[in-house]
Amino acid sequence: MENLKKILTISLKKLEKITDNFPIEDKDIYALWLAQTYYFVCHSTRLLAHGAALFDFDHNTYHYRYADRLPGKNLF
């Protein structure tokens, strides 16, 4: 677990450096970032639903956990 924490900390520091240097003030870059964010959000629920569908019946806990993160209430 300690190794995982170390890997996560290193990864977050790298991400922080990238985001701090991201040229968000550039209108063209900002427009591209918005477009990619929009498409990620559009596809994320489908990816989550697909992931939920891939768990076999022996792993219903994981299936329901994924499905619970989908939009809407009381899916199951």
HELIX and SHEET records of a PDB file:
HELIX    1   1 GLU A    2  ASP A   20  1                                  19    
HELIX    2   2 LYS A   27  LEU A   54  1                                  28    
HELIX    3   3 PHE A   57  HIS A   59  5                                   3    
HELIX    4   4 ASN A   60  ASP A   68  1                                   9    
END                                                                             
